[in-house]
């Protein structure tokens, strides 16, 4: 399964995307298939949107290991000097990828990811575990911030 994170942050006045990138850039890999796409909002050049796609390991402890890498990155490289305090975060599991590049009519197809038909029940069950892992990692991050 593939998780998707959409994180929206607003640059502080006078800060640039390059300021954000230097503070945000991960110096430790996740150890799993991961790609992140950074965007500047077309209607608000101070809003930076990062969309991350990360393969979810089957083992819950491995999920937490990856989330803890991200927590450590943020604790070691805080963005507080670059972004406003409010952050909008959305997390989910990829249920389908659809290619509408062809010209003309396109026949309906069931949801697939990487050419494999999606098991919706598996996604729903995965959401529960993924949500629990996110909540645990967030609690650990908040506790670590309090001890700093």
Secondary structure, 3 states (H helix, E strand, C coil): CEEEEEEEEEECCCCCHHHHHHHHCCCCCCCCCEEEEEEEECCEEEEEEEEEEEECCCCHHHHHHHHHHHHHHHHHCCCCCCEEEEEEEEEEECCCCCCCCCCCCCCCCCCEECCEECCHHHHHHHHHHHHHHHHHHHHHHHHHHHCC
